[in-house]
Amino acid sequence: MRLLLIGLLLSCGGSKHNGYRSAKSKPWLKPKKLTFDDIYEIDVEGKVSFPNRKRSAWYKIELPTSGTLKVRALAPFGDSDMNDIGIELYNGNYELLTSDPEITLDSEAGNDNDEEEEGSDEDEDDTVESRTIEQSGLPAGTLLVHVYARKRKTTADFSLSVKLKKGVGASSTSSEVALLGALPLVPVVDDTPKKKVVRKEKRREKKSERKTIRSSILRAESRGKNKTKIIIKVGSKHGVTSSWSGKVVSAGKTIPGGRFRVSKVTETQTHATVSAPRNAVIRAKRVVLSGPKK
């Protein structure tokens, strides 16, 4: 097995340990289970440390349907080096599907908003290093994602983003589809009271007055005392515009100084500045974006 060969190689050549808790450790047998949200996406943060015997992180994913899986690993907030982090994709039988893709440098471009936030540098580098696996033609079933430290001195934080694109004609597994019994007969003439119908329609309109999107922070940069620039992992292709506002949240509550107005939007990212220190923003990690009221 490829994993066994890796373990034997690591046990030789100067290091006092193989990066795991003991020589008998098998973390791939106890992966952390991840669950897709209602739009078939997963976001999770983690950490690997060869010196601290936490060389790898294993994740188990159940594909509810066939399709294409995209797994992207990056260093959140720009604090880690992607040269130190590797990523692999296995099927449920621990057979390797894809290993260690090349590092890509994602550059922000195509911004239609000319407004620049106060105190920002015109030549600021808005690029992010990442490793991305994209595997098509996958059947429904179990997959395993392996994130690991590539060097003996590596200690690094990482952010993992998983997206599933359903294949053509794909459908949910039979265990997810409810079995319906005979439906009741419905009168030809609608006898529902009109007043109740009007109230329900008004209630629906109120709920759809303002669109909200929950996401996470890709990078946080200090901009002076209690000022932090944040870059969020959604952009114009998700419906965000420069008229949106938002808040940085922790455990469902807004952090002090965490409210903001969007200052810049690209296709995949949103920029803003909050009146909160960088360490508080990093601890919170999550944001809620809100569109303008209609």
N, C-alpha and C positions, 0 to 999 in steps of 0.2 A: 504494500500500500504506500502511496506517495507520502502520506502523513508520517508513517513510520520511518521512511527514509529521511525526512526532514528532521525528525527527532534524533536519529542517529548522528546526522551531520552536526547538529547543534551541540550534542554532548561531547564533541571533540573540539580541540583547537583552542584552549586557553580559558574558556568560560567555566566558572565553578558550578554552574547549573544550566539547565536547558530552557530557562525562561518560564517554567511551570512550577507549581507548588512542590511537586515531587516528581521523581522519575516515573511513577506509576499514574500520574495525573492524565486524565483523558477528557478534557473540557468539551470535545466535540460530541460526547455522549450526553451532555446536559446543556444543550443550547437554550438560549432565551427565546421564548415564543413571541413573535410579532404578529399583530393582527391588522389587516387593511381597514381603512376608514370607508365611508360610504362612496368615495370617489376613487377607491382602489389605490391609495397612497399611504406610505408609512414614513415617519420621521423619528429618528432616535439618535441620542448622543451617547458616546462611550469613551473609554480610555484604555490604552494598552501601555504596559511598562515591562520591558524585559528585566531590568534590575530588580523590580519588585515582584517578580515571578507571576506577572499577569500578561504574558506575552500575546495572548490571543483573545478575541471575543467571537463567540459563535451565536448565530441567530437562526431560528427555524421559522420558515414561512410556508403557509398552506395556500397554494393557488386554488381559488374556488372555480376557476375556469381556465381554458387554454388561452394562450396569447403571448405577448412579448413583455419581458421583464427588464426594467432598467434600474440598476443599482449604482448609486453615486456616493462615493466617500470623499469627504473634504475636511480640511482643518478649520473648525469654526473660529471666527474672530481673527483669523490669520496668525494664530499663536503657534501652530505646529507646522512641521515640514513634511509634505506628502512623500518626499523621498524616504522617510522613515516608516511609512505605513503601506502595507500590502493588502490586497483584497482578492478573494476567490469565491467561486460559485459552484456548489455541488448539488447533485440530485439526492433523493432520499436514500439511495444505496451507497452514499459517500463516493460516488464517481465524479471526478472533476469535470466540470463543463467549461469553465473559463477561468484563467488565472492571471493576476497581476497586469492589468491593462496599463498602457502608457499614461503618464501624467499629462493632462491637458490644462491649458491656461485659458479660462473663460474671461473674455473682455467685454465690458459693457459698451454698447454702441446703440445708435438709433434713438436718442432721446429727443422728444419733441418739446420738452419743457425747458425754456431758456432761463428760468429763475434759478440763480445760484444762491446757496445759503451763505449767510454772513460768516466770514472768517475761514472759508474753505479755500484750498489751493487749486488753481486752475489746472495744474499738471499732476493732480493727485492720481495715483495708480489704483484703479478699481478692478483689478484682476484677482481671480481666485484659482488656486491650484486644486485639481481634483483627479480622482481615478474613477472611470465609469465603465461598468459592464452592461452590455445590452444583448440579451439572449432572446432570439425569436423562436417560434414554433414549439414553445413549452406546453406540455399537457397539464391538466389539472393534477395537483398532488403536492408532495413535500419537496421543498428546496432548503438548502443550508447556505448561509453567507458566513464567510470566514474573514475577519479583519485581524491583522497581526502586525507585530513589530518586526521590521526587516533588519534591524541592527541591534547588537547586544547592549548598546547604551541608550536605546530609544525609550523615551517616555513621552507619549503624545496623546492629546485629546483628538477626537474625530466626530464628525457628524455624518450620519448615514441616511440617505434618501432613497426610498424604494417606490417605483411606480409600475403598475400593471396596465397594459393596453390589451383589451380583449381582442382575440382573433375574430376574423370574419365568420359569422354564423355561430359564434361561441355562446353558450348559455350557462347558467348556474348549475351546480351539481344538484342531483335529485334530492339530497338531504336538505337543501335550502328552499325547496319549492313546496309550499303547503298543498296538501290534497284537499280539494274543495268538494263538499257534498252538493246535493241538489239545491239550487237557488230558489228562494220564495218567489211566488208570482207577484208581478207588479201591475197595478191597475193601469188601464189604457189612459185614463184621464189623471193628470197630476193633481192630487188633493192636498199637497203640502201648503200650509198657510203662507200667504205672500209676505206677511210681516216677518216671519221667522227667516225666510229666504233672504230678505233685504238685510237683516241684522247679520246673518252669516257672511254675506258678501262684504259688508262694511268691515267686519272683523278681519277678514282675509286681507283687505286693502291696507289696514293699519299695520299688519304684520310685515307686509312687503314694502313699506314706505322707505326703509333704509337697509341697504345690503351690508352685511358684515362678512369678513374673512378672517379666520384664525390662521396664524402662521408662526414661524420662528425666525430668530435673528441670525443672519449669516455672519455679520461682522460688526464689532463695536469699536469705535475709535474715540479717544479722549479729545475734547476740543476746549480744554481749559477747566477751571474749577466748576464742578457740577454741571458740565456740558458734555454730552456724548453724541457723536454721530452714529446712527445705526443704519445698517443695510439689511433689508427684509427679503425673504426668499419667495416673494410673489411680485408680479409686475403687471404691465398693461394687458398681457394675454390672459390674465386672470380677472380683468375688469377694473383694475385699480387705475385712477387718474390723479392728477395733481390737486384736485378738489377734495380728496379724501382726507380724513383725520384718523387718529388711532391712539392706542395706549399700550404701554409695556405692562404685562401682568405677571404676577407670581402667585401660585395657588388660587387663581381665580380673582385676585384683587389687584387693582392698579397700584404700582409702586409710587412713592412720593416723587413728584416731578416727572412722572412717566407719560403724561399726555403730550401729543404732538400733532403738527400739521405736516402732511407730505410735501416735501420740497422738490423731489425729482423722481421720475418714473422711467424705467427702461422696460423692455419686453418681459424680462424675467425677474427684475429687482425693483425695490422701492427704497428711497432714501428719506431720512428725516433726522431731526436733532431733538433730543430730550434734555430737560433740565434735571438730570440725575447723574451721579458718578458712574464711571464705566464698570466698576466691580459690581454695583447693584444691578446694572443692566445685564451683565453676563450671568449673574446668578438667576435672574428671572427667565431669560431666554425666549419667552413667548410674547406675542403681540396680538392685539385684536384691531383690525382695520375696519373703518366704517365709511360707507359712501355718503354723499350729501342727501339731505332729506328731500323727498319729492313733493 
